[in-house]
Amino acid sequence: MKIVDPATSAVIAEVAEDAAAAVKRKYLRARAAQPAWAATPVRKRLEAIRAFRERIVAMRETLARTLTREVGKPIRQSRNELDGLLVRIDFFLAEAAHVLREEKVHVDAAGKLEERISHEPLGVIANISAWNYPYFVGSNVFVPALIAGNAVLYKPSEYATLTGLHIAEMLDEAGVPKDVFVPVIGGGATGAALLRQPIDGVFFTGSYATGARVGAAAGRKMIKVQLELGGKDPVYICDDVDIGTAAASIADGAFYNTGQSCCSVERIYVHEKVYDAFVSAFVAEVKGYRIGDPMDESTYIGAITRRPQIEVLKRQVADAKKKGAKLLVGGHAIKGKGNWFAPTVFANVDHRMRLMKDESFGPIIGIQKVASDADAVALMNDTEYGLTAGVYTPDEKRARKILAQVRSGSVYWNCCDHVSPRLPWSGLGHSGIGLTLSTYGIQTFTRPKAWHLRGATAR
Ligand code: NDP
């Protein structure tokens, strides 16, 4: 399998792809190794993850450069991802032991019957991951899954394979047995072969289309399934905001990672009283973004990781123009080597346009005028997705009232495009099922086992 730099179209590496027989062998190795890992004390498993964290710190620059080369992410944003990864690992290291501790939930009056809950690992799980934040979306799964005693068959996206191999190497060096964390290398066919193994759970990050297929395969097997899928995340700007601050924050939320984030701002609604002022502040902000070599320290807009996405963006531009939207900046692919798309802003958009309904997953955004908070809420909820939503206003009561009516897994007041390890990350509708992060995101890699112990003496 050729690994291509999306910024230049140059082949930067070639790796061997796992055919179906190799996937099966890896599964069998993981199955054989898992019981011993589950029997290893939690303290020891945490030690291995702590050592993994140390490897990341030591390798930070190498890892950031590999990530930038294979996905086209600006180098500073690659470093930010690695720094954010450490914060997530620290959360799991601090919380896992008490979440996994066996609980005594009842002792009868005579002290004869004791009821306990233990948190058993699921067994061998598949972690099928995405390329846009491979360290984040991968570690949300494999770190707590490993701490909980599972073996993990980890399939990085084919667009983030080198990063996946770095992760496997660092976990190995950290003391996680080679057969307990096993990279499975390849594209969609390899992912499908992985799902044919008798695994105990599948944790998938990716698109709705693939997620629906993964969910169907898991349903037939009756195994645990989690799907972290896409979004069409809205923000609403009320009429009482500081325009400059809101425009800068939301433009960053829309264009950071070149718009290739599941929680990127993808729709903007602005109260009519401040619409024109907001649009001009927003466009001025976007015009200031530096687009170019992702390795350059001053680059803010990088390459489009997957070439086919350029066609999706072009179709959304053509459709919006045809239906009367006003193009304010960008609107075209950038010619030359690699995959590039100019940061694009449309005003006068509405929900007849694909741009306001379909996930864009690129540096393109539409800004729609609304007459009231009620109109904004109705439009924010007019979507198949439900990952995040934000509102900008100095008035907390107003913000809370609006956010309470919005259907989405996360809501933001005066911020956007943000993930906290302490809070559950989940979506509604086409944004998926299940969750990662928070203490729930540790528990999710376990199966509660009920113990009825008659004759035990109360302690
Ligand atoms: P895809 O759905 O194309 O791929 C996701 C993963 O599934 C990849 O590893 C892919 O392999 C693999 N895959 C493809 N076909 C199959 C199959 N038939 N069976 C099993 N596995 C398969 O998504 P992208 O990688 O393009 O990621 C972008 C999408 O992910 C966006 O929609 C985005 O919103 C979403 N996303 C959601 C996040 C969240 O937390 N909610 C976080 C990040 C992204 P390969 O790539 O090698 O083909």
Residues whose N, C-alpha, C, O or C-beta is under 5 A from the ligand:
A	BS01	NDP	I128 S129 A130 W131 N132 V137 K155 P156 S157 E158 Y159 G186 G187 G188 G191 A192 T205 G206 S207 Y208 T210 E228 L229 G230 G231 C262 S431
